[in-house]
């Protein structure tokens, strides 16, 4: 199953989601991430805390969803509220669309420990959801049945 994670700037939550999904070690998942208005740079703390968790950051980049038209995702997951409200490209038409609404750890202000805690909370939430996806019978679920199961997982977060 191909999953495309979308966030407006594609620098934090969508990047974290892509890396965690691809690191899950399950060949049934292939993840990418993009933004409607990418900033062109991955947030440095996204890289730092992924690496601290032992998650590969190879190949992560902030890019436009226009750059991924050939990816043909089965599922598109918006991870920020602003991206959820944007008009998506026509080529998302066949994809199942979900919204996870993750809190943005890059917006947290405070001590280094508070910022780290925000990133780890977000990372752990993404890990939880990805592992729940992998518990599904992805080989035999499709269409409305798959969407119903994925929506339930999003509501559990």
ChimeraX commands (.cxc) that place a marker at each C-alpha (Angstrom):
marker #1 position 0.00,0.00,0.00 radius 0.5
marker #1 position 1.38,3.38,-0.98 radius 0.5
marker #1 position 0.77,6.17,1.54 radius 0.5
marker #1 position 1.37,9.85,0.86 radius 0.5
marker #1 position 1.59,12.04,3.95 radius 0.5
marker #1 position 0.68,15.69,3.33 radius 0.5
marker #1 position 1.43,18.75,5.43 radius 0.5
marker #1 position 1.45,22.30,4.16 radius 0.5
marker #1 position 5.20,22.90,4.50 radius 0.5
marker #1 position 6.45,19.26,4.40 radius 0.5
marker #1 position 9.12,19.85,6.99 radius 0.5
marker #1 position 8.01,18.12,10.18 radius 0.5
marker #1 position 4.90,15.94,10.71 radius 0.5
marker #1 position 4.64,14.61,7.16 radius 0.5
marker #1 position 8.40,13.96,7.12 radius 0.5
marker #1 position 8.20,12.14,10.46 radius 0.5
marker #1 position 5.31,10.05,9.14 radius 0.5
marker #1 position 7.13,9.12,5.93 radius 0.5
marker #1 position 10.28,8.07,7.77 radius 0.5
marker #1 position 8.43,6.05,10.41 radius 0.5
marker #1 position 6.23,4.26,7.86 radius 0.5
marker #1 position 9.20,3.35,5.69 radius 0.5
marker #1 position 11.21,2.26,8.73 radius 0.5
marker #1 position 8.47,-0.11,9.92 radius 0.5
marker #1 position 10.17,-2.91,8.01 radius 0.5
marker #1 position 7.05,-4.14,6.27 radius 0.5
marker #1 position 7.21,-4.42,2.49 radius 0.5
marker #1 position 3.45,-3.87,2.27 radius 0.5
marker #1 position 3.96,-0.16,3.01 radius 0.5
marker #1 position 5.68,2.38,0.84 radius 0.5
marker #1 position 5.49,5.95,2.08 radius 0.5
marker #1 position 6.30,9.38,0.72 radius 0.5
marker #1 position 5.56,12.90,1.92 radius 0.5
marker #1 position 4.93,16.24,0.31 radius 0.5
marker #1 position 3.48,19.67,0.90 radius 0.5
marker #1 position 1.17,22.08,-0.84 radius 0.5
marker #1 position 3.63,24.89,-0.05 radius 0.5
marker #1 position 6.90,23.12,0.80 radius 0.5
marker #1 position 9.62,25.16,2.43 radius 0.5
marker #1 position 12.34,23.12,0.73 radius 0.5
marker #1 position 14.08,22.11,3.95 radius 0.5
marker #1 position 13.35,19.40,6.51 radius 0.5
marker #1 position 13.14,20.75,10.06 radius 0.5
marker #1 position 16.50,19.93,11.71 radius 0.5
marker #1 position 14.83,18.62,14.87 radius 0.5
marker #1 position 12.80,16.17,12.76 radius 0.5
marker #1 position 16.09,14.70,11.57 radius 0.5
marker #1 position 17.64,14.80,15.04 radius 0.5
marker #1 position 14.83,12.99,16.84 radius 0.5
marker #1 position 14.27,10.44,14.08 radius 0.5
marker #1 position 17.96,9.56,14.23 radius 0.5
marker #1 position 17.85,9.34,18.03 radius 0.5
marker #1 position 15.04,6.80,17.61 radius 0.5
marker #1 position 17.19,4.79,15.19 radius 0.5
marker #1 position 14.96,5.68,12.23 radius 0.5
marker #1 position 16.64,6.26,8.87 radius 0.5
marker #1 position 16.54,9.81,7.51 radius 0.5
marker #1 position 18.14,8.93,4.17 radius 0.5
marker #1 position 16.43,10.60,1.25 radius 0.5
marker #1 position 14.07,12.78,3.29 radius 0.5
marker #1 position 13.34,16.06,1.56 radius 0.5
marker #1 position 10.76,18.82,1.60 radius 0.5
marker #1 position 8.96,18.68,-1.74 radius 0.5
marker #1 position 5.77,19.67,-3.49 radius 0.5
marker #1 position 2.91,17.28,-3.99 radius 0.5
marker #1 position 3.26,18.18,-7.68 radius 0.5
marker #1 position 6.61,16.35,-7.64 radius 0.5
marker #1 position 4.88,13.10,-6.64 radius 0.5
marker #1 position 2.15,12.77,-9.24 radius 0.5
marker #1 position 3.71,9.53,-10.52 radius 0.5
marker #1 position 3.73,8.05,-6.97 radius 0.5
marker #1 position 0.01,7.12,-7.31 radius 0.5
marker #1 position -0.83,6.73,-3.61 radius 0.5
marker #1 position -3.52,4.34,-2.40 radius 0.5
marker #1 position -3.98,6.50,0.69 radius 0.5
marker #1 position -3.38,10.22,1.25 radius 0.5
marker #1 position -3.10,11.27,4.89 radius 0.5
marker #1 position -3.14,14.94,5.83 radius 0.5
marker #1 position -1.35,15.43,9.13 radius 0.5
marker #1 position -2.01,19.14,9.68 radius 0.5
marker #1 position -5.33,20.93,9.84 radius 0.5
marker #1 position -4.41,23.56,7.25 radius 0.5
marker #1 position -3.50,20.92,4.66 radius 0.5
marker #1 position -6.75,19.09,5.37 radius 0.5
marker #1 position -8.70,22.15,4.28 radius 0.5
marker #1 position -6.81,22.71,1.04 radius 0.5
marker #1 position -8.00,21.66,-2.40 radius 0.5
marker #1 position -6.01,18.57,-3.34 radius 0.5
marker #1 position -4.64,17.88,-6.80 radius 0.5
marker #1 position -6.94,16.04,-9.16 radius 0.5
marker #1 position -4.58,13.06,-9.24 radius 0.5
marker #1 position -5.49,12.27,-5.60 radius 0.5
marker #1 position -8.97,11.40,-6.93 radius 0.5
marker #1 position -8.67,7.62,-6.67 radius 0.5
marker #1 position -6.90,7.69,-3.30 radius 0.5
marker #1 position -8.49,7.10,0.08 radius 0.5
marker #1 position -8.20,10.40,1.96 radius 0.5
marker #1 position -7.72,10.58,5.73 radius 0.5
marker #1 position -6.87,13.24,8.27 radius 0.5
marker #1 position -4.74,12.57,11.35 radius 0.5
marker #1 position -4.49,16.10,12.76 radius 0.5
marker #1 position -1.17,15.71,14.57 radius 0.5
marker #1 position 0.07,18.49,16.85 radius 0.5
marker #1 position 3.04,20.33,15.34 radius 0.5
marker #1 position 6.09,19.81,17.59 radius 0.5
marker #1 position 8.07,22.41,15.64 radius 0.5
marker #1 position 5.70,25.11,16.97 radius 0.5
marker #1 position 6.36,24.28,20.63 radius 0.5
marker #1 position 8.25,26.94,22.52 radius 0.5
marker #1 position 9.95,26.23,25.78 radius 0.5
marker #1 position 12.94,24.39,27.13 radius 0.5
marker #1 position 14.91,21.86,25.11 radius 0.5
marker #1 position 13.26,19.13,27.18 radius 0.5
marker #1 position 9.76,20.44,26.40 radius 0.5
marker #1 position 10.52,20.62,22.68 radius 0.5
marker #1 position 12.03,17.13,22.71 radius 0.5
marker #1 position 8.96,15.82,24.55 radius 0.5
marker #1 position 6.70,17.35,21.87 radius 0.5
marker #1 position 8.67,15.67,19.08 radius 0.5
marker #1 position 8.71,12.32,20.87 radius 0.5
marker #1 position 4.97,12.52,21.53 radius 0.5
marker #1 position 4.34,13.12,17.83 radius 0.5
marker #1 position 6.75,10.34,16.80 radius 0.5
marker #1 position 5.13,7.89,19.20 radius 0.5
marker #1 position 1.64,8.77,17.93 radius 0.5
marker #1 position 2.74,8.15,14.35 radius 0.5
marker #1 position 4.42,4.86,15.32 radius 0.5
marker #1 position 1.20,3.75,17.04 radius 0.5
marker #1 position -0.92,4.51,13.97 radius 0.5
marker #1 position 1.52,2.88,11.53 radius 0.5
marker #1 position 1.66,-0.28,13.64 radius 0.5
marker #1 position -2.15,-0.35,13.77 radius 0.5
marker #1 position -2.23,-0.07,9.96 radius 0.5
marker #1 position 0.18,-3.00,9.72 radius 0.5
marker #1 position -2.14,-5.10,11.91 radius 0.5
marker #1 position -4.83,-4.81,9.23 radius 0.5
marker #1 position -5.26,-7.46,6.56 radius 0.5
marker #1 position -3.91,-5.17,3.86 radius 0.5
marker #1 position -3.81,-7.96,1.29 radius 0.5
marker #1 position -7.56,-8.50,1.49 radius 0.5
marker #1 position -8.99,-5.09,2.39 radius 0.5
marker #1 position -9.72,-2.52,-0.27 radius 0.5
marker #1 position -12.01,0.33,-1.16 radius 0.5
marker #1 position -14.67,1.24,1.39 radius 0.5
marker #1 position -13.70,-1.56,3.79 radius 0.5
marker #1 position -10.09,-0.38,3.90 radius 0.5
marker #1 position -11.17,3.25,4.31 radius 0.5
marker #1 position -13.48,2.33,7.20 radius 0.5
marker #1 position -10.66,0.54,9.02 radius 0.5
marker #1 position -8.20,3.39,8.41 radius 0.5
marker #1 position -10.71,5.98,9.61 radius 0.5
marker #1 position -11.16,3.99,12.84 radius 0.5
marker #1 position -7.39,4.03,13.37 radius 0.5
marker #1 position -7.25,7.78,12.89 radius 0.5
marker #1 position -9.97,8.24,15.49 radius 0.5
marker #1 position -7.97,6.19,18.03 radius 0.5
marker #1 position -5.06,8.60,18.07 radius 0.5
marker link #1:1,2 radius 0.2
marker link #1:2,3 radius 0.2
marker link #1:3,4 radius 0.2
marker link #1:4,5 radius 0.2
marker link #1:5,6 radius 0.2
marker link #1:6,7 radius 0.2
marker link #1:7,8 radius 0.2
marker link #1:8,9 radius 0.2
marker link #1:9,10 radius 0.2
marker link #1:10,11 radius 0.2
marker link #1:11,12 radius 0.2
marker link #1:12,13 radius 0.2
marker link #1:13,14 radius 0.2
marker link #1:14,15 radius 0.2
marker link #1:15,16 radius 0.2
marker link #1:16,17 radius 0.2
marker link #1:17,18 radius 0.2
marker link #1:18,19 radius 0.2
marker link #1:19,20 radius 0.2
marker link #1:20,21 radius 0.2
marker link #1:21,22 radius 0.2
marker link #1:22,23 radius 0.2
marker link #1:23,24 radius 0.2
marker link #1:24,25 radius 0.2
marker link #1:25,26 radius 0.2
marker link #1:26,27 radius 0.2
marker link #1:27,28 radius 0.2
marker link #1:28,29 radius 0.2
marker link #1:29,30 radius 0.2
marker link #1:30,31 radius 0.2
marker link #1:31,32 radius 0.2
marker link #1:32,33 radius 0.2
marker link #1:33,34 radius 0.2
marker link #1:34,35 radius 0.2
marker link #1:35,36 radius 0.2
marker link #1:36,37 radius 0.2
marker link #1:37,38 radius 0.2
marker link #1:38,39 radius 0.2
marker link #1:39,40 radius 0.2
marker link #1:40,41 radius 0.2
marker link #1:41,42 radius 0.2
marker link #1:42,43 radius 0.2
marker link #1:43,44 radius 0.2
marker link #1:44,45 radius 0.2
marker link #1:45,46 radius 0.2
marker link #1:46,47 radius 0.2
marker link #1:47,48 radius 0.2
marker link #1:48,49 radius 0.2
marker link #1:49,50 radius 0.2
marker link #1:50,51 radius 0.2
marker link #1:51,52 radius 0.2
marker link #1:52,53 radius 0.2
marker link #1:53,54 radius 0.2
marker link #1:54,55 radius 0.2
marker link #1:55,56 radius 0.2
marker link #1:56,57 radius 0.2
marker link #1:57,58 radius 0.2
marker link #1:58,59 radius 0.2
marker link #1:59,60 radius 0.2
marker link #1:60,61 radius 0.2
marker link #1:61,62 radius 0.2
marker link #1:62,63 radius 0.2
marker link #1:63,64 radius 0.2
marker link #1:64,65 radius 0.2
marker link #1:65,66 radius 0.2
marker link #1:66,67 radius 0.2
marker link #1:67,68 radius 0.2
marker link #1:68,69 radius 0.2
marker link #1:69,70 radius 0.2
marker link #1:70,71 radius 0.2
marker link #1:71,72 radius 0.2
marker link #1:72,73 radius 0.2
marker link #1:73,74 radius 0.2
marker link #1:74,75 radius 0.2
marker link #1:75,76 radius 0.2
marker link #1:76,77 radius 0.2
marker link #1:77,78 radius 0.2
marker link #1:78,79 radius 0.2
marker link #1:79,80 radius 0.2
marker link #1:80,81 radius 0.2
marker link #1:81,82 radius 0.2
marker link #1:82,83 radius 0.2
marker link #1:83,84 radius 0.2
marker link #1:84,85 radius 0.2
marker link #1:85,86 radius 0.2
marker link #1:86,87 radius 0.2
marker link #1:87,88 radius 0.2
marker link #1:88,89 radius 0.2
marker link #1:89,90 radius 0.2
marker link #1:90,91 radius 0.2
marker link #1:91,92 radius 0.2
marker link #1:92,93 radius 0.2
marker link #1:93,94 radius 0.2
marker link #1:94,95 radius 0.2
marker link #1:95,96 radius 0.2
marker link #1:96,97 radius 0.2
marker link #1:97,98 radius 0.2
marker link #1:98,99 radius 0.2
marker link #1:99,100 radius 0.2
marker link #1:100,101 radius 0.2
marker link #1:101,102 radius 0.2
marker link #1:102,103 radius 0.2
marker link #1:103,104 radius 0.2
marker link #1:104,105 radius 0.2
marker link #1:105,106 radius 0.2
marker link #1:106,107 radius 0.2
marker link #1:107,108 radius 0.2
marker link #1:108,109 radius 0.2
marker link #1:109,110 radius 0.2
marker link #1:110,111 radius 0.2
marker link #1:111,112 radius 0.2
marker link #1:112,113 radius 0.2
marker link #1:113,114 radius 0.2
marker link #1:114,115 radius 0.2
marker link #1:115,116 radius 0.2
marker link #1:116,117 radius 0.2
marker link #1:117,118 radius 0.2
marker link #1:118,119 radius 0.2
marker link #1:119,120 radius 0.2
marker link #1:120,121 radius 0.2
marker link #1:121,122 radius 0.2
marker link #1:122,123 radius 0.2
marker link #1:123,124 radius 0.2
marker link #1:124,125 radius 0.2
marker link #1:125,126 radius 0.2
marker link #1:126,127 radius 0.2
marker link #1:127,128 radius 0.2
marker link #1:128,129 radius 0.2
marker link #1:129,130 radius 0.2
marker link #1:130,131 radius 0.2
marker link #1:131,132 radius 0.2
marker link #1:132,133 radius 0.2
marker link #1:133,134 radius 0.2
marker link #1:134,135 radius 0.2
marker link #1:135,136 radius 0.2
marker link #1:136,137 radius 0.2
marker link #1:137,138 radius 0.2
marker link #1:138,139 radius 0.2
marker link #1:139,140 radius 0.2
marker link #1:140,141 radius 0.2
marker link #1:141,142 radius 0.2
marker link #1:142,143 radius 0.2
marker link #1:143,144 radius 0.2
marker link #1:144,145 radius 0.2
marker link #1:145,146 radius 0.2
marker link #1:146,147 radius 0.2
marker link #1:147,148 radius 0.2
marker link #1:148,149 radius 0.2
marker link #1:149,150 radius 0.2
marker link #1:150,151 radius 0.2
marker link #1:151,152 radius 0.2
marker link #1:152,153 radius 0.2
marker link #1:153,154 radius 0.2
marker link #1:154,155 radius 0.2
marker link #1:155,156 radius 0.2
marker link #1:156,157 radius 0.2
view
